[in-house]
């Protein structure tokens, strides 16, 4: 499948701002690892060393540090992962593996500036480095610079056109840009599915793209396929419920929502989706319904209503 990827000449700021709020509904398919620990009584030396982890890594080689850092990252021990990546860089300042690993952790902590600097250093020496291009695209998207994100990710795509992560990240940025880029994202998601036909996340992402395009019946079908591959996935279940609502299959939607986030949250989520379509009146009704169903949603739904009014006023 040939994919044409021109850069946008302009950006729909209203729709882009709303789509940024929906990023959590898109998934690249991350794996999680469960760690099992064994409780033993540490010696005095071990206890002292645990208080200062840097004491334990001084004599480790670069490769040993990377192995430990990767393990800590997979187990979501961010501080120890960062410590080991930094120590690995101390031993080998030109280590791309250490810089990429550290950049990922810094991005997770919101330290985009330092992460970007590390990645730019990598790209100075290797402008074709796909992991660095990917992360730069992600950072630009997090900063709201969608045009720059598209540029970085298009470079990654040129280097690795059959990489599912590259395709997915590029598609997500296209989705974020707005309605005029949704049809560019669709073939990218489809290509990911052709490469990973059993990936629930890939089907979920395509379904959400259909949802944003207003192709509700196709979204329902695609979300059901995603759920068949990963039964019980809450994200996909919520997306399917939203698709049912927008496809006027209210009973099916309410059944799903009642078993997951509840009706109040359901209508709050529905309000987001209606905002992406510029349906201000129905979005307002959805937020108000969330307030009526659950007063504890007052702050969240009220903020959404105020944001909706602001977006609406800027388009008048």
N, C-alpha and C positions, 0 to 999 in steps of 0.2 A: 504494500500500500504506500503510494507516494504521498508525502505530507508537505503541504505548503505552509510556511511559518513566517509570514510577513509581520513586521513590527507594527503596532497600532499607531495611527496618526494622531489620535487623541484618546482621552480617557473619560469614561462616564463616572465622574467623581461620586455622584450620589449612589449609584448602584455598587461601585467598588467599595465604598465605605460600609455598605450593608453586607456585602459578600465577605468582607474581612471578619465579620462577627460569626460567619458560618463555617470557618475553616475547621473547627473541631468535628464537623460532620463528615469531613473527608479523611480518608485513611490511606497510608502507604503500606500498611500491613506490618506492624512491628511485632517481633517475637519477644516474649517475656521469659525470664528464667527464675526459677524458684531455688533459693539457696537453703541448704540444710547445714546447720551448725551443730557442733558437739560441745557440750559444756565441760570444761576441765578447769582445775584450779591453777591459775598462772603462778609462775615463780615471781620472786621480787624483781628479777631482771626483766621478765616478760611484761610485768605490769608497768614498769618504768618506761619500757620501749613503746608500749601501746599509747602512753600519754603523749609521746612525741614520735609519730610514725616515721618522720624523716630519718630517725636513727636506724630504722630497719631497712631502708632502701639504699643507704650510702654505698654498700658493697655489691649491689646488684648490677648486672650488666645491662646494657641498653635493651637487649632482647628480652631479658627477664622482666625488666620494668614495663615493657610494652604488654607482655602477657598478663602481668598482674593488673595493669591499668585497664586492659580490655575486660578482664574478669570483673573488676570493680564497677566499670561502666554498665556491664550487662546486668549486674545486681543492683544498679541504681545507687551505688555508694559514690556520690559525686565528688566529695572532698578528697577521698583517697585516690580516685581515678585521676583527678586533676594533679594531685601531688606526684603520682608516678609518671604521668605524661611530661610534667615539667622537668622531673629529674632525668627522664630519657632525653629530653631536649638539651639539658645541661651537658650530658655525655656526648650527644651527637646533634649539634645545633642545626644541621641540614637534614635531620630526620623528617621526611615527609609523613611517615606513619605516625610519629609522635605529634606533629603539628596538626594533622587532620583529626586525630583523636582528641587532642586538647581543644581544638576549635569546636568540635561537637559538644563537648561538655560546657564550654563557655557560652555557646548559643543557648543551651538548656537553662543556664543561669541568667540569661539576659545580658551577658557581657558581649554585645555584638561588636563593639569597637575593637577590642583586643582580638577577637576571633577573626574579624575581617583583615586585620593587619597581618596575622599569621598566614592567612590564605593568600593574600596579595604577595607575600614573600615567596610562597610556593609557586605562584603563577609567574613570577618574574623569572624563575629558573625553568619552569615547565608550563607554558601557556596552554598546553593540551591536557592538563591534569583534570580528569573528570570529577573525582570527589571534591576537589577544591572549587571547580566551577559550579557544581551542585550546591555546595554550602554557600557560596557567594550569592547564588540565586535565591536561596532560602532567606539569607540575611536581608537582601534587598526587599523581598516580599514582606518580611516582618517589619521593615521600616516604612512600608507603604509605597515604596518606589517600584511600582509594578512594571514600568517600561524597562528599567534597569534589570529587574528580575528576569524578564523575558529575554533580554539580551544575553545574560549569563547562561540561562538554561538552554537557549537556542545553540550557544556554543557547545555546551555539553552534549546536546542532541546530535550536532554535526560530528562530534568525536565518537559518540556511542549511540547510534540510532536504534539499536535493539535492546538497550538497557531498560528494564522495567521501571527502575527507580527514576531514571532520567525522564522517561516518558510520563510517568505519573506526576513528578514535580512540575514539568512543563505544562501539563494539562491543568493542574491546580492553579498555577499562575494565570493561565488563560481564563479559567472560571472566575478568578478574582477580578479580572479587568472589567468584566461586565458582559451584557447581553451580546455585544458585537463580536465577542471572542469565544462564545460557548460552542459554536460549530467548529472552531479550530481545536478545542479540547476533546470533542467527541471521538474523532478517529484515533487520537492518542490513547484514550482509555480503551478503545476497542483493540488497539494493537497490544496493549498490556494483557488483555484477556486472551488474545491469540497466543501470547507467549506463556501465560500462566492461567490456563482455563479453569483450574480448580481453586483459584484465589478468590475468597469471599470479598476481600478488600477491593480487588479490582472491579468486581461486579457492583459493589456498593458505590464506588466512585462514579462509574458510568450511570448508575441509577440516579445519583444526585445531580449529575449533569443534565439528564433528561428532565429532572424535576425543575431545575432552573430554566430550562428551555420551555417549560409549560407542557411537556409531552408526558402527561401524568399516567396514562395507561401503560406506556412503555416503562416508566419508572417503577410502577407497581410490579410488572413482570420481572424486571431486572433485580429489584430488591428481594423478591421472593426467591430468585435464583441464588442470590448472595446468602440468604438465610438457610437455604437448603444445604449450602456448603459449610456454613457455620451456624448451626441451630442455636438460638438463644442469644446471639450477639445483640447487645442492647443498642448500640449505635445504629445498626442496620434495622433493627425492629422499630426504633423511633423514626427513622427515615421512611420506612414502609408505611407507618401510621400516617405520617404527613402526606405521603403520596396518595393514600386512600382518601384522606380528607379533601385534598385538592381534586381528586377524581370523583368527588361526590359519593364516595362509599363510606358514609359516616359511621355506620354500625361497625364495620370491620376496623376502622381507625380507632374508635373508642375502646373496643375490646383490647387492642394492642396497647394503647396508652394506659389503660387502667392497670395493666400488668407490668408496666415499666415506670414511667415518670409520673403518672397520674394526670387527671384531666386539666388541672390548672396549668401545669407545666406544658401540657400538650397544646393548649391554646396560646400560651406564651411563645412556644416554638413556631406554631403556625403563623403568628404575627410576623416573625422574622421572615419567613418564606414569602408571605404576601407582600412585605416591604420590598423584597428583591424584584418583585414583578411590578412595582409601582402602584399596587392596589391599596392606596392609603386608607380608604374608607373601611374596607374589610379588615385590614391589618389593625386599625384602631378598635374595631369591634372585637377582634380576637384578644387583644390585650385587656380590654375591659371585661371580657368573659373570664379571663384568668383571675382578675381581681375579685369578681363576684364569687367564683368557685372556691377561692382560697385567699383570705385576707393577708396571709403571710407572704403572698406574692406582691404585696402592695408596692414595696420599694422597687423591685425588679421591673414589674409591669409598668409602674408609673414612670420610671426612667425610660423605658422603651417607648411609652406614649410621648414623652417629651422629645426624645430623639426623633421619633416619627414626625412630630410637628415641625421640628427644625428642618428635617430633610424635605418635607413637603413645602415649607415656605421658601426654600432655596430654589425650587423648581417652578414656582409660580410665575 
